[in-house]
Amino acid sequence: MASEDLKKEIHFALENATLGRTLGNFCKTYPARREKSYAGVDFEKTRKKIAEVKSYAAEHIDEMIAEFTTNCEARGGHVYHAKSTEDAMEWIRHWLTEQGVQNIGKFKIMGFWKNLE
């Protein structure tokens, strides 16, 4: 989205009284709520634990993939091991076509919609 379009969208959203009030309250209360939610968290310990987990995963990736595949297939799932992003996208396109899917959507904070035709 272009910068000007985003600015227009923000201004339009803020003209909504309920949304404007909600965003205003959020801006005022967020810093204190964030600080409270992290009270007692040892960030250095957490950082070290994250580094350990990432390191373990990197060192055992093949084993973890094999375990995931086994567990998924045991529950009736299917796993496709793509060799590249393009390979994965092609597999997904093929599968969606095979299923007769014409549209897909992904909605979270930002919206995404793609017509497959």
C-alpha positions as CSV (number, residue, x, y, z in Angstrom):
1,M,0.0,0.0,0.0
2,A,1.4,3.4,-0.9
3,S,2.2,5.8,1.9
4,E,-0.6,8.2,0.9
5,D,-3.1,5.4,0.8
6,L,-2.1,4.3,4.2
7,K,-2.4,7.9,5.6
8,K,-5.9,8.2,4.1
9,E,-6.9,4.8,5.6
10,I,-5.6,5.9,9.0
11,H,-7.4,9.2,8.9
12,F,-10.6,7.5,7.8
13,A,-10.3,5.0,10.6
14,L,-9.7,7.7,13.2
15,E,-12.9,9.5,12.1
16,N,-14.8,6.5,13.5
17,A,-15.5,7.6,17.1
18,T,-15.4,4.2,18.7
19,L,-12.2,3.2,17.0
20,G,-10.6,6.6,17.7
21,R,-11.5,6.3,21.4
22,T,-10.2,2.7,21.5
23,L,-6.9,3.6,19.9
24,G,-6.6,6.6,22.2
25,N,-7.1,4.4,25.3
26,F,-4.7,1.8,23.9
27,C,-2.0,4.5,23.4
28,K,-2.4,5.7,26.9
29,T,-2.5,2.4,28.7
30,Y,-0.1,0.3,26.6
31,P,3.2,1.3,28.2
32,A,2.0,0.5,31.7
33,R,0.3,-2.8,30.7
34,R,3.4,-3.9,28.7
35,E,5.6,-3.2,31.7
36,K,3.2,-5.1,34.0
37,S,3.0,-8.1,31.7
38,Y,6.8,-8.4,31.7
39,A,7.1,-7.9,35.5
40,G,9.4,-10.6,36.9
41,V,10.7,-11.8,33.5
42,D,14.4,-12.4,33.4
43,F,15.2,-11.2,29.9
44,E,18.8,-12.5,30.0
45,K,17.7,-15.9,31.0
46,T,15.0,-15.9,28.4
47,R,17.4,-14.8,25.7
48,K,19.8,-17.6,26.6
49,K,17.0,-20.2,26.6
50,I,15.8,-19.0,23.1
51,A,19.4,-19.2,21.8
52,E,19.7,-22.8,23.2
53,V,16.4,-23.9,21.6
54,K,17.3,-22.4,18.3
55,S,20.8,-24.0,18.4
56,Y,19.3,-27.4,19.3
57,A,16.8,-27.1,16.4
58,A,19.5,-26.1,14.0
59,E,21.6,-29.1,15.0
60,H,18.8,-31.6,15.0
61,I,16.7,-30.3,12.1
62,D,16.6,-33.6,10.1
63,E,15.6,-35.6,13.2
64,M,12.8,-33.0,14.0
65,I,11.5,-33.1,10.4
66,A,11.4,-36.9,10.4
67,E,9.6,-36.9,13.8
68,F,7.1,-34.3,12.7
69,T,6.5,-36.2,9.4
70,T,6.0,-39.5,11.3
71,N,3.6,-38.0,13.8
72,C,1.6,-36.1,11.3
73,E,1.2,-39.0,8.9
74,A,0.2,-41.3,11.9
75,R,-2.7,-38.9,12.5
76,G,-3.8,-39.0,8.8
77,G,-2.0,-35.9,7.7
78,H,0.2,-35.5,4.6
79,V,3.6,-33.9,4.5
80,Y,5.3,-32.6,1.4
81,H,9.1,-31.9,1.6
82,A,9.6,-29.0,-0.8
83,K,13.1,-28.5,-2.2
84,S,12.6,-24.8,-2.8
85,T,10.0,-22.0,-2.4
86,E,9.1,-22.4,-6.0
87,D,8.6,-26.2,-5.5
88,A,6.4,-25.5,-2.5
89,M,4.3,-22.9,-4.3
90,E,3.9,-25.3,-7.3
91,W,2.8,-28.1,-5.0
92,I,0.3,-25.8,-3.3
93,R,-1.1,-24.6,-6.6
94,H,-1.5,-28.1,-7.9
95,W,-3.2,-29.3,-4.7
96,L,-5.6,-26.3,-4.6
97,T,-6.5,-26.9,-8.3
98,E,-7.0,-30.6,-7.6
99,Q,-9.4,-29.7,-4.7
100,G,-11.3,-27.2,-6.9
101,V,-10.3,-24.2,-4.8
102,Q,-10.8,-20.9,-6.7
103,N,-10.1,-18.4,-4.0
104,I,-8.0,-18.3,-0.9
105,G,-7.9,-15.8,1.9
106,K,-5.5,-15.0,4.7
107,F,-6.6,-12.5,7.3
108,K,-4.7,-11.3,10.3
109,I,-3.6,-7.8,11.0
110,M,-3.3,-7.1,7.3
111,G,-5.6,-8.7,4.7
112,F,-4.6,-10.9,1.8
113,W,-6.8,-12.2,-0.9
114,K,-5.8,-13.8,-4.1
115,N,-7.9,-15.0,-7.0
116,L,-6.4,-18.2,-8.3
117,E,-7.9,-17.8,-11.8
